[in-house]
Amino acid sequence: MHELKVSSGSTLRNSGNVAAGHHPKPQPEKGPVMLLHELFTDAHFECVSSDGLQHSKFTVVVTVNDNQRFEGTGPSKKMAKNAAAKAALASICNISFSPLQQSKFGLISAGTSNGSIGGPSGVALNGDNSFTQNKNFELPQTFADAVGKLVIEKFNEVMKGSDVYSRRKVLAGFVMTHGYDIKTARVISLATGTKCVSGEHMSVTGSVINDSHAEIIARRGLMDFFYSQLDLLCQQQQQQAGTVTAEEESASSVPPAAHDGTATAAAAAAAAAAPVVAVPSGGQEAEPNAPDRQARQEIIFNTPKDGSNLYTLKDGIYFHLYINTAPCGDARVFSPHENDSMDVDKHPNRDGIQTWDGVLQGQRLLTMSCSDKISRWNVLGLQGSLLASIIEPIYLHSIVLGSLLHPAHMYRAICGRIESAIQGLPPPYRLNKPKLALMTSAESRNQTKPPNFSINWITNGTEVEIVNSFTGKLINNNTNTNKMSRLSKQSFYQRYSTVIAGLPGIPLREVKPTYFETKMSVAEYQQAKRELFAAFSKEDLGEWLKKPIEQDQFTLIVAKECSELGPQQALPQQAQQPQPPPYANQPQTVPMPADANTAAVGNVSSIGNSSK
């Protein structure tokens, strides 16, 4: 048993890993390499790679106890060595060098807020709002490192061989796990990007991507995953209906004496042919290859019950957001060497109303920062307004940063600045407070110029999409196109119309004449949004800046409107009968008609706060 005196005067003991949710040990005074050598005299460091990317050029592996190996990366050998030592100390001794362990930030006293919900037996329900005084809010270090590494490795995997489009300034991704079992971890979506659409390319049909910041695109990829999950439920419903029909036909075609056995055989055959199964929320079956993944996919939603019309996320399923740096906006308004000043950026540019004509005539198009939007997700959920009419809000369990984590600023930006003002949220909406963590292999600042494109990838074998950040449309074969992204508002509007036509258990759902009216019809979501905006106003944080209202006044693009583009491009009209989901296998990039009303007018500035 190893002992170590730390700055707080307490003793650290090598007692093995501590269960998730317990306090990590205080931050020690000594550096990680020196401390590791003191605790483990056989620790051996080896540089195994020196040709990585700029922020992780060197990879160092440290071997402890003859067989335990821990990896660290960094722009220099020294930083990579420190990262490897931190990883070893976190895993073996539960010693944390995270900035969240520095008592000067004083975040432990964060209290519960409106709508606090705690899970039974220590298992948090969707998201985590069970903050009490002196309770740890840090994600376990080894788990956080694994989450970040999964996103980075998946990005390197899907972008392999594409030197041009693998360039990135900011990388973000969502990871789904069952509790803290990293073996169940699955990268759901990832994205890069730092810019927004230019005002001259705004769309009146909802066919462009407005905000191409990595965090925002990754979240839209997660929404795509939610739609795919609902598509699976639609398929399952159709298969069950087909099984019943097969049983009835079989029963009517055989003698009465054979009814039981033949019907059972028919049902068994139909069940064996069914490609979708619901995996219990406690675990995930192995998926050895692509066909099997398509054939047996986990369903993460519970069907509506107890008089509710909303699907719910299964208990114990967590969503974690990884970002390689602090999100733009309030979370980044600090100097790494500043004192503990907690002055809040009042954002004076938030006030005012943006108009369509004004933007097209040269006014600068503005948008809320990523810090603001993450704080919005922590009240309204990750699913968005349309899906809020089908599923209960889904909240972040944690946020893992690759660099620039200032705990006090980060906590303030994503939830702390409104926790005293938010009130009147309709159930099940609440103020969520995700756990935070900084990877041991922190990324150095990337000095390269941010590219003018964004990429997105979504689980289940979808192709990588490349979007021109200024036009909001797809790039194919290095050529700008007029094709619509699968993550655009119009794409999601189409998917929503298909889902509500075929999904069981959601009565009184319909597509209104316009996208705006359909969103506004989700009463509880809109009420929660009003309370969020009111909280920003009460805290003197400015008004929530909205895009011109014309941008959401579009209708569903249906087959008749797309007939001139060819039959392969015709999009499904809202069906009276359930139709196969248009994105059941692989999301397609659908060519759309040019927007006559979005022609370039002059030289319009791009959105503010658009780069990191």
Steps between C-alpha positions, in 0.01 A plus 500: 500500500656829382452826688553856388463833677309757293452873521182473705683308769301182437649169391459328167498124505545254219171326562404424144224657294220674682141437394341750265342792681740495795744781568833478317797584720627860530750630251861431615778757504758297309505455126350182355827349374686552828205374700465188285870417543467538877202270517620248242876465470463271199311760292649505150420764234538442127427733206323277248405762238623842390310555175148576621291812437615837630307483828602137565827463314660281766360188666663370819415174675583436865517145634427443869506176703656324199173466308282808542542741209366855477518735203540875475520736204614857457678752274830424679656194662483668840127569475431150370702353788306708752171387345601133520596542867167672576309216335690241705447684830130550428444133415715330764493744793195715424725807519361785295687794350177641360437875546164402649689380809643845571302624800543866400225465239244432774250312287417220741234711670274499194152423625202329350273702279156499345370152430777297665474135409717227646517142386438197723790310653757753391408478131426844363204534273532665159774761556607592853339766719572342838754761612522546875748680715843334501396245241753426227408631156806370318478212255743219595831578330563164336145496365535855366827410327333199338207710373729759343726236349205321341390816318853582382564146378164484321576830326841372388336179379222655291726773355790269416641579156336844480779744576300800381183450704667353808634849575317639799516763770221368722381140533190394694314175541229326703562166670227276644569264790313274738593647835877524541576177316741620231464166322151608397619837366396587146584812301166626372604807304799722440565825318753772429448866421529855632291719270142592412299566185548832325190720509464499122451122505213485749229265380122537490458122462703388802754332274826652628704442815507829692756423772794276407679513833614150592293472820183610322544263205587208729178563692300503175665167420372373834151619404535301177578195717183560702298506177669176393399345832140601440527362147597165654192511720288568189659199329442289807134601504463410132671164556273421793199593289632274225547215747140529619378502139711193422360320802142582401554390138671181612227421748229545236676273248544182711261252666388596852699216657823650367428861591714521813814336367496666158426845636782465748738393225397794282552741786840349576606529135389862482678579826818336375489716188454823692817711472441729800528397864475700821811448712453545877633829627754328723727388219575487131559191295816461296474622141769319300429643157294753308217266389451384858496859623223582256315181588516532879487857630441609853186700567556760772142618555223370722149510356255749656332390822311628804274716289785681324531533123877548511773241451771503769871420506581171670652533846878493518563624146735799509603745230841668525620796293869522412645828369871541438489851648270720707185605310499850356331775697470528877701182573801649320486855638809466717877503493669171603709705747228727638399530862173363632287785368159367405370799306236390255513616140177695453506458121359840397464386136215266597235769513304586191292334231649364180292535184525318171519819295754651735737206472469484121571872482826464685432478873723250674323170576556405865448176690521386858830342609559131564515569875153653477364210298639240739332685787180482294541123459533472877145634534319392183689177431700376204206380290367833369144627470356258244622188679376648830149412383605133485766443768569646842796740517840328488780662695879488496663288768845652458723731297863402441741766371831439328643835613427838662278380781455779754253331737338812639448660160382176342248428776374859491465495121305174464263528797623709793410845370129419480454258791371775731262646242352199323154412629160382391630221277221258405579135588702313386721799406767602752840662536754228430855524641733267310820364646824652368847366423826591326693232313845418637639526145388859452518646149726799441361805326474440127657798324382404151234702321156343547365345179181625335325164513344269754483120495248277675478126557221300668507144631371193312735534207386831353731678263686813601322816389699812412325836524614839376468706817423825314229360269364230732484255207696184420841469339538197272826407328656831609218689324236719662149371433141604564427176683336501840667351807332217687528724808308797359167614641319384187653152530389467861156637412461224242618234744261630765205474262593140420547399862169637629320323217640160595589509870255334740383662819517867400146621426417862421827563318489674165708707264374858499501713181848637580810391690454796737140407583598137557769605748269742679238227547726321755361695795717374789820549303405853404412584859836368620673706231322817614615435857857451376497830311346672802780367720762648266319832515466494882874441538573799273652271236318662210218371284527169317584608146271339243543455127256684268157345543468436126763229529258257669192580291567222251277207411575133458657432160297219346522284191303741277739784569804281425364326186713711269815364664431141402328208671803403708487840669130509579447529874219330692185700562344478843347157485161392619642146525840411650783515247851351522732754661692686226822475699464146632825375348726792412416869501508634147600845384190619314536764224261785558369776272686828516362762734386785281456718804851446634703649218811685608443868564822695529784390722337393826703434815496153646358426843667644806676277753565261214854387561700358786 
